[in-house]
Amino acid sequence: MYFAIMATDVADSLAARLEARPAHLTRLQALQDAGRLLVAGPHPAIETVDPGPAGFTGSLIIAEFPSAAAAQAWAAEDPYVAAGVYADVVIKPFKPVLPA
């Protein structure tokens, strides 16, 4: 089943986010290589693809896991968690409908 991993950043997270980004992307690439990643990306703090120093307010990852517990365990190991980027992480089951 797919799960949405929705994370909210702490204030002024940009420096920590940039430092942890390579390791974060490596984990996402592993999900993609396994055919389990539907989509992943950050939420810019302002309406632009590159928010510059405004940074980001959080992230969304939608990926396939065998259970909510497995999704939670995977999310808990994220480099952004270890770096203190995220204030909180919410995980919910997700049902893709469109595009079909």
C-alpha positions in Angstrom: 0.0 0.0 0.0 1.1 3.6 -0.6 1.6 5.9 2.4 1.9 9.7 2.4 4.7 10.9 4.6 4.0 14.6 5.3 6.6 16.5 7.2 6.7 20.0 8.6 10.0 21.8 8.9 11.2 23.7 12.0 11.7 27.4 11.6 14.9 28.4 9.8 15.6 24.8 8.6 17.3 25.7 5.3 21.0 25.2 6.4 20.3 21.9 8.1 18.2 20.8 5.1 20.9 21.6 2.6 23.5 19.8 4.7 21.4 16.6 4.9 20.0 16.7 1.4 22.5 14.4 -0.3 21.8 11.6 2.2 18.0 12.3 2.0 18.1 12.0 -1.8 20.1 8.8 -1.7 17.3 7.1 0.4 14.6 8.4 -2.0 16.6 7.1 -5.0 16.7 3.7 -3.4 12.9 3.8 -3.1 12.6 4.8 -6.7 15.1 2.1 -7.9 12.9 -0.4 -6.1 9.8 0.9 -7.9 8.2 2.0 -4.7 8.3 5.8 -5.0 5.3 7.6 -6.4 6.4 11.2 -5.8 8.6 13.2 -3.4 9.4 16.8 -3.0 9.6 19.8 -0.7 7.0 22.6 0.0 8.6 25.9 -0.9 8.0 28.7 1.6 7.0 31.1 -1.2 5.4 30.6 -4.6 8.4 29.7 -6.6 10.3 26.6 -7.5 13.5 28.0 -6.0 12.6 29.9 -2.9 16.2 30.9 -2.2 16.7 32.0 1.4 13.0 31.7 2.2 13.6 28.0 2.2 10.9 25.3 2.6 8.1 24.6 5.0 8.1 20.8 4.8 8.1 17.8 2.5 5.8 15.2 1.0 6.8 11.6 0.1 4.3 9.1 -1.3 5.8 5.6 -1.4 4.8 2.0 -1.1 5.4 0.2 2.2 4.1 -3.1 3.5 2.5 -1.4 6.5 2.1 1.9 8.3 4.7 0.7 10.8 7.2 0.1 8.0 6.5 3.6 6.6 7.0 5.0 10.1 10.2 3.2 10.6 11.5 4.3 7.2 10.6 7.9 8.0 12.2 7.9 11.4 15.5 7.0 9.8 15.4 10.0 7.3 18.5 12.2 7.4 16.3 15.2 7.7 15.0 13.8 11.0 18.5 13.2 12.3 19.5 16.7 11.2 16.5 18.3 13.1 14.9 19.6 9.9 11.4 18.3 10.7 9.3 19.5 13.5 6.8 16.7 13.0 6.0 13.9 10.6 2.5 12.5 9.8 1.9 9.3 8.0 -1.3 8.3 6.4 -2.4 5.6 4.0 -2.7 6.9 0.4 -4.8 5.5 -2.5 -3.7 6.7 -5.9 -6.7 7.4 -8.2 -5.5 9.7 -11.0 -3.7 9.6 -13.3 -4.7 6.0 -14.0 
